Amino acid sequence: MAILITLQGPDVGKRYSLDSPTSVLGRQFDSTICLTAKAVSRQHAQIVFRNGEVLVEDLDSSNGTFVNGVRLAPHDLTPLTESDSLQIGPYVFGLRRKAPAASTEPTMYVREEVSAAPLGQELFSQDSATKLQVVLEIAQNLARTLEVEPLLLKLIEQLMQLFPQADRALVIFCEGDELVVRAQQARGRSSQSKIPFSRTVVRKALVEGIGILSDDAQTDQRFEESQTLTQIDIHSVLCVPLINQQGKAIGVLQMDRFRPGIGFRIEDLQLLTVVSLQVTVALENAALHAERLVEERFHHELEMAHEIQEGFLPNHGAVTEAAGEQHQEEFPGTGLAIYGQVFPARVVAGDLYDYFLLPDGRLAFFIGDVSGKGMPAALFMVAVHTLCRHLAKEPGTTGQILSRLNDSLGADNPNCMFVTLLHGTYNPRQARCYSPPLAIPLRSCAEPVATWSVSLCRPVGFLAMPMDSPSGRRSA
C-alpha cells in the first residue's frame, strides 16, 4: 500500500491512496486520480504495482511525465521510489508507503479525503455556483419539516436524485457507542432490507472528521474468502460526517454503489460534504423544535395538573369578574361564611386546605403545607387530602385522626416526605373550635381576626406516634 502526496502545484499536501493494482492519473472524470489542471491529459499516466515494486508509465500524454526532472518515454515502465519526485503538468508528487491497517472488516480503498468541518471555505472554491444552487434547493426542501424522521426520509430521497450513480443512500447516527441506521433508500430494494455497511469507513469519517471517497476491494485477492465483503459487494462509497457547531460528529451521510462501472468522483465527495453542512443545521433545528414541543407539552400538562389540583379544594375562592367580588361559601345553620385561596409558589405545589360538614353537624377543617415544591409536593398533597376526607369521618379526637393520618402516610413513604398540618373541628352548638393543642372560641366577623399561637409539633407522615387532643375532648 502506498500514497502520493502533492509536494508542489495545486492542492499542496493532498494525499491520494494507491491501493489498486493499477491507478490511472488524468483529467478524465473516471480516472483513479482525477487531476483537473488543463496541462494534464485525459489519461496522462498510470502507476502499477508489480512484484513489490512501484512502476510509473506515461500513457502518451501531450505534456509528458517526469521522474526527477527526466521525461519518460511513452509506455515505458519506470521504477518509482520514495526518494523520487513525479511531475505531471503543474503537479509534483512524492511517493510514500504505508502499512496496512488491521481490521476484521473488508478494507475499503480510500482514494480521496476532504475535511468536513463547518465553514470549510475550500469546499465552495470549486464550482461554487452549482454547489450553491444544490445547497439552496436542499435547504428549501428541508426547511419545510421540523421533525427528524420525515426530514431524513426527504433527505435520502433528494440524495438519490442528486447522485444518480448511487444505488443506496444511508443516514447513520451515533447513539452512544452504537452506529444506528436511521434512514436508508436503495434502488430496486426494500427500504427495510438490512444491507450491512463498513463500520471501518464510518468510524474513520467520524473520528477524523473527514469526508471519504472509497473504492471497493472486490478485485483484491487478499479478500477472496471474506463473507462480509461478498455480501456487501460495493463498488464505490461516499461517506461524509455530520459535524455540529460544537465540533461533535453526530452521524454520517453515506452513498453506496453496488454496480460496476463509473463510480463516484472527487466532485461528488465535495458536493456531499457541502450538503452535509446544511443537513447538520437542519438536524439541529429539528432537535430544538423537538425540545420546544416537549417543553410546551410539559407546560400544558402542568396547567392541567394545576386545574386538577384546584378541583380537590373547596370551590369557594372564585372571583366574579364582572363585579370583581370574591365569593364566600355559606353553611346554613352554622352562621359561617368561609373564604379561602391558595397562592402556590409554582404552577402546582403542596399547599392545601379543606373543610366540610360531618354527619353530626360539626365542621371539619384542615390547613397544611407539604414538604418540597412542584410536582412531588402536589402528588403528596393529593394523598394527604384524600386521607383527611376519609379519616375525619371516623370517630375519635382530632389528635387520634392525625395519628391515623400519620400512620397511613408513613406506611408507604419511600421518599420521606411530610406535611405540616393543622386539623380542627367547629361545633356550631357550642360556638367553639377544637384543634390540638388548642380549644379556641370563635370570634364574630365584626371582631379582628385572631392570631393563633400554636406550640411546636412534629410533622405528619414520618413515625407512628400518637397525637392527643387537649383535655380529653373528642370529636364524637
Buried (B, 14 or more C-beta within 10 A) or exposed (E): BBBBBBBEBEEEEBBBBBBBEEBBBBBBEEBBBBBEBEBBBBBBBBBBBEEEEBBBBBBBBEBBBBBEEEEBEEEEBBEBEEEBBBBBBBBBBBBEEEEEEEEEBBBBBBBBBBBBBEEBEEBBEEEEEEBEEBBEEBBEBBEEBBEBEEBBBBBBBBBBEBBEBBBBBBBBBBEEEEBEBBBBBBEEEEEEEEBEBBBBBBBBBBEBBBBBBBBBBBEBEEBEEBEEBEEBEBBBBBBBBBBBEEEEBBBBBBBBBBBEEEBBBBBBBBBBBBBBBBBBBBBBBBBEBEEEEEEEEEEEEBEEBBEEBBEBBBEBBEEEEEEEEEEEBEBEEBEBEBEBEBEBEEBBBBBBBBBBBBEEEBBBBBBBBBBBBBBBBBBBBBBBBEBBBEBBEEEBBBBBBBBBBBBBBBEEBEEEBBBBBBBBBBBBEEEBBBBBEBBEEBEEEEEEEEEEEEEEEEBBBBEEEEBBBBEEBEBE
